[in-house]
């Protein structure tokens, strides 16, 4: 039985934001605030080139589907896969109007280069979990394509990565249901965030409010 309803589903694209900075994610998805910068515009242009929901092609027997909608009611996520490649296999899923069986492989496009952190890998793994739930098939791996290096990196969906996705899905739903925007420690990554000015301003405001609140009640 599904754990979440349609109304409860959170965006898959938020996973990368959440792992990068929980406050950034909350400002965007809980408070509905957003600002563009060079990095977000470049990323959007890259996804626009990948995402054509009316386009599929076949390369050497592999069916390439773009902008494929996916969802997991167990994790409580939905969103769009940039590309899903359906490769021919002896045992897999049957596709309408196609002969044989196929295994889906999600491919996510990113503007930069490969990262040590799990941000991108977790988002891709969540896409795979959605596809597994929808198509009743195991997906052991997928790919991240990085625009800066023009290189594909294979990602294995091992137990450690799947457990991370499970953990952050629960945390994200808890924050969202509470309408909670957390405080965070600043770091060098803040300067590349499109919400830097907004975030710093609100953090300063929150600090002043807390200080004034305590000062007022101590004096009373």
N, C-alpha and C positions, 0 to 999 in steps of 0.2 A: 504494500500500500504506500502511496506517495506521502512523503513527509510534509511537503510544501504544496500550497495551491498556486495557481497561475499568478494571483495577485502578490504572492510572497517572493517571487523569483527576483534575484538580483543579477545585474549585468556581469557577464564573463569578463568583459574588458576591465572591470574594476579590480580584478585580482592582482594585476600587475601594479596598479596604483596603490592598493592596500599594502602589498609587501614592500613597495618602495617607501611609502610613508602613510601610516594609518590616518594621520591628520589630513593629508592631501585627499585621500579617498573620502573621508567624511565631509570635507568642504565641498567636494564635487557631487557626491551621491546622496548625502544626507541633507546638506544645506543648499544644494543645487547652485553652486557657484563655480564659475569657470572663466579662465582667461587664456588666450592663445599666446604662444611665443614661437620662436623659430623652430624649436624641436617638435612642438605639437603640430605645426603647419606641415613640416616635412613628413612627419609620421602619417598625417591625414592624406597627403598627396600619394604616399606610397600605398596606403590601403585602398585609396580610390582606384589606383591602377590594378590592384588585385581583385577588387570586389565588383563583379559584374554578375548579378543574380540571374541573368538570362543567357549566360554563356557557359557552355561545356565543350570540351574537346577530347579527342582520343589520341594518345601518343603511344605507339607500340603496344596497344591493347589496354593501356591504363586510361581510365576515364577520369577526367579532371573537372570537378565541379567547383564553382566559385561562389562566394557569399552564401554559404549553406547555413540556414537557421538550425540551431540545436538547443536542447534543453535537458536538464536533469531535475526531476522533481524530488529526488532523494537528497541531492546537495542543495537544491534551491537556486539554480543558476539557469540563465538562458542567454543567447547571444548569437553571433555570426562567426562561423569559421571562414577565414580568408580563402583557403583552398582545402578541399578534401580530395585526395587521390584514391580512386578505387582500383586496386591492383588485382589482376586475375590470380585466383588460388584454387586449389582442388576442393577445399571446404571453406565456405564463407557465407556471405549474404547474397541473395538473389536481387537483382535490380530490375524494375519494370522495363520491359522492352529490350532487355539485354540477355544474351545467352551466357551460361556459366555462372560462376560464383566469384565474389570479390571481397577483399579486405580493405576497409577504409583507413586511410592514413592522413591525419590532419597536418596541415602546413600553415604556420603563422608567419606573417611578414613583419619585420621590425626594422626601423630606420637606422639604428646604430650598429654596434658590433657585439659579439658574444660577451656575456657577463658571467662573472663568478657567482653572483647571487642567483637565487632560484626564481626571481620574479617572472621571467618569461617562460621558464620551464613549467612552473606551476599553472600558468594560464593555459598553456598548451595541453598539459595533463588534464585539466578540467574540461577542455574541449573533447578530449578523448573519452573521458568518463561519460559525458553527455552522449556521444556517439554510441558508446557501449550500451548505455541504457536504452537508447532509441532503437538500435539494430540488433540487440542481443548477441553481441560478439565481443571477444577480447581483442584489445588493441595494445600491443606491447610497446610500440614506439611511434614517434612522429618526427616532424622536422621544424626547425626555426630557420628562416631565411633572413639574413642580415644585409640591409641595403648598403652599408658602408663597406663591407668586405665582399659583397656579392657572393656569399658563401652559405651553403646549407649545413646546418649542424643537426645531427640526429640526437634525439632525446629519448632515453629509455624510461618508460613509465614504471619504475620500480616501486616497491612497497613504501620506501621512505618518502618519495615524492607524492604518492597517492595519500599517505597519511597527512602530509603537510596540507594538501588540498582539503581534506576532510576537516582538519583543525581550523584552517582559516575561514572555511565556509560557515562554521558555527560561530566564530568570532565576528565575522561580518554581519551575520543575521542578528546577533545580539546587539551590536552597535546600532544597526539600522532600526531595529524595533524600539530601542531606547531613544533614538534621535540624538545619539551621543557623538560629540566631536572631541577626541582626546587631545591633550597637550603632548608635545614631543620635544626631545632635545634637538637643538639646531646642529647642523653639520655642514660640511662642504657641499653636500648634494643639494642643499636648499637653494643655492644660487641658480641651478639649472631648472628649478621648478617653475612652471607657468603661474603658480599661485603665490610666489614668493612675497610680493608686496602686500597682497591681501592677507596672507597668513601671518606675516610679521606684525602687521597693523592690529589684527584681532588678538594676537597673543599679547601684545603690549597692552591693549585695552583690557584684556582679561586679568592681567597682572595688577593693573591699576584698580580695577573694580574690587578684587579680592583684598588688596591692601586697604582701600578705603572702607570696605565693609568691616574688616577687623578693627581698624582704628576707631571707627564710629562706635562699635559695640564695646570696645575697651573703655572708651571715655564715658559711655552711658553707665 
